[in-house]
Amino acid sequence: MSKFDEQITVVARNILFDNESNAFNGFLSHDDVKSEAILKTLSQYEVKRRGDMEEDPSFKQLISYCILENEDGDILVYQRLSGGGEARLHGLASIGVGGHMNDVPGQEDIMVVIQENASRELLEEVGLTVDETDGLTHIGFINDDNNEVGRVHIGVVFKIKVRKAQVEVRETDTLSIHWQPVDTIDDLSKFESWSALILEKWN
């Protein structure tokens, strides 16, 4: 099946942002009133064909974006190598593991849908599932309407506490990883835009 035929979860932009009254750009922390309102709209998700959504800014594709923090307080930084699928991101570093979310048949709780999808992505990328951790902690949303890709996606950002020994790269031809204290990350130009926007807020 082509990735464009994949059935993914989306939320209509007018619902997600309450007719733009909750619109934002950049990283929005979970404790912001806008963030709390946006979180409540996720249960109104629909399932649509990915190819149709890529150029339809009236919908936002939901992307799980999980930041891994180890027992020393360092975060996982990974880099997409040339073997990876998304050519636009080759050579750029990221702090978020995740991707598009698919429907979970018979499941109506959007947070369970998110957790199942996040677990799948984590298993594929770093060899562990959410069940092997302390669980997902929602820390906010990431949105970037300044480019064509960003206009049709929104990141649901989580932090996950893990032990360093739990994490391994499954696809060594597409990813390289290392752990780094957040306060030592100073050159944001090396990061993909969503990661840079989050780090900009943290630092």
C-alpha positions in Angstrom: 0.0 0.0 0.0 1.3 3.5 -0.9 1.8 5.8 2.1 -0.7 8.1 0.4 -3.4 5.5 0.8 -2.8 5.1 4.5 -5.8 6.0 6.7 -4.7 8.5 9.3 -6.3 10.5 12.2 -7.0 14.2 11.5 -9.0 16.9 13.2 -10.7 19.7 11.3 -8.7 22.9 11.8 -11.8 25.0 12.7 -12.6 22.5 15.5 -9.0 22.1 16.7 -8.4 25.9 17.0 -12.0 26.9 17.7 -12.3 29.0 14.5 -8.7 30.3 15.0 -9.3 31.7 18.5 -6.8 29.1 19.9 -4.5 29.2 16.9 -0.8 29.4 17.7 2.7 29.0 16.2 5.6 27.3 17.8 5.5 25.2 21.0 2.5 25.5 23.3 2.9 24.2 26.8 0.3 21.8 28.2 -0.5 24.2 31.1 -1.6 27.0 28.7 -5.4 27.5 28.5 -5.3 27.2 24.7 -3.5 23.8 25.0 -6.1 22.5 27.4 -8.8 23.5 25.0 -7.1 22.0 22.0 -6.5 18.7 23.9 -10.3 18.4 24.4 -10.9 18.6 20.7 -8.8 15.6 19.8 -11.7 13.3 20.6 -13.4 14.7 17.5 -10.9 13.2 15.2 -11.8 11.7 11.8 -10.0 9.1 9.7 -9.0 10.2 6.2 -6.8 9.1 3.4 -3.3 10.6 3.9 -2.8 11.6 0.2 -6.0 13.7 0.4 -4.9 15.4 3.6 -1.3 16.4 2.5 -2.6 19.4 0.6 -5.8 20.2 2.6 -5.0 22.8 5.3 -8.6 22.7 6.5 -7.5 19.5 8.4 -4.6 18.9 10.7 -2.9 15.5 10.7 -2.2 14.3 14.2 1.5 13.4 14.8 2.7 11.8 18.0 6.0 13.4 19.1 7.7 11.7 22.0 10.7 13.1 23.8 12.7 10.5 25.7 14.4 11.4 28.9 16.8 9.0 30.7 17.6 8.5 34.4 20.3 11.3 34.2 17.9 13.8 32.9 19.4 13.8 29.4 17.2 13.7 26.3 17.6 11.5 23.3 18.8 13.3 20.2 18.7 11.4 16.9 19.8 12.1 13.4 18.2 10.8 10.2 20.7 9.3 7.9 20.5 9.0 4.1 18.8 5.6 4.3 15.7 7.1 5.9 12.4 7.6 4.1 11.9 11.4 4.4 14.5 13.0 2.3 13.7 16.6 3.5 14.9 15.6 7.0 18.2 13.9 6.1 21.1 15.2 8.1 18.9 17.1 10.6 18.7 16.2 14.3 15.5 15.6 16.2 14.4 15.2 19.8 11.0 13.7 18.9 10.2 10.1 18.0 6.8 9.7 16.4 4.7 9.8 13.2 1.3 9.8 11.7 -1.4 8.1 13.7 -3.8 5.4 12.5 -7.2 4.6 13.8 -7.5 1.8 16.4 -10.7 -0.2 15.5 -13.2 -0.4 18.3 -11.3 2.2 20.4 -13.1 5.5 21.0 -10.6 7.0 23.6 -8.2 9.2 21.6 -5.5 9.0 24.3 -5.5 5.2 23.9 -5.3 5.7 20.1 -2.3 8.0 20.6 -0.6 5.6 23.0 -1.0 2.6 20.7 0.4 4.6 17.8 3.3 6.1 19.9 4.1 2.5 21.1 4.4 1.3 17.5 6.7 4.2 16.5 8.9 3.8 19.5 9.2 0.0 18.9 10.2 0.6 15.3 12.7 3.4 16.1 14.3 2.5 19.5 13.1 -0.9 20.4 10.7 -0.2 23.3 6.9 0.4 23.8 5.1 2.8 26.1 4.2 -0.2 28.4 7.9 -0.6 29.2 8.1 3.0 30.5 6.3 5.1 33.1 3.9 6.1 30.4 3.3 9.2 28.3 3.2 12.6 29.9 1.6 15.2 27.7 3.7 18.4 27.7 2.1 20.4 24.9 1.6 20.9 21.2 3.8 21.9 18.3 2.5 23.8 15.3 4.2 25.6 12.4 2.0 27.2 9.8 5.0 28.9 8.2 5.6 26.2 5.6 3.5 23.8 3.5 4.2 20.7 5.5 3.6 22.4 8.8 0.2 23.8 7.7 -1.3 20.3 7.5 0.2 18.8 10.7 0.1 19.3 14.4 2.4 17.5 16.9 1.0 16.1 20.1 4.1 16.3 22.3 4.9 13.9 25.1 7.8 13.2 27.4 8.7 9.6 28.4 11.0 8.6 31.2 13.2 5.7 30.1 16.4 3.9 31.3 19.3 4.5 28.9 19.8 0.7 28.7 16.3 0.2 27.3 17.0 2.2 24.1 18.6 0.8 21.0 18.5 1.8 17.4 16.6 -0.7 15.3 17.4 0.8 12.0 21.1 1.7 12.0 21.0 2.6 8.4 18.4 5.4 9.0 19.1 6.6 12.5 22.0 7.5 14.8 21.4 8.5 18.4 23.1 10.1 21.4 22.0 11.4 24.8 22.5 15.1 25.7 21.6 17.5 28.5 19.0 20.1 27.2 21.0 23.1 28.5 24.1 22.1 26.3 22.1 22.2 23.1 22.9 25.7 21.6 23.0 25.3 17.8 19.3 25.0 16.8 20.1 25.2 13.1 21.1 21.6 13.2 17.6 20.5 14.2 14.4 19.9 12.2 11.9 22.8 12.7 9.6 21.2 15.3 12.6 20.2 17.6 14.1 23.6 17.2 10.8 25.3 18.2 10.6 23.1 21.4 14.2 23.6 22.3 13.9 27.4 21.8 11.1 27.5 24.4 13.0 25.2 26.8 16.2 27.2 26.6 
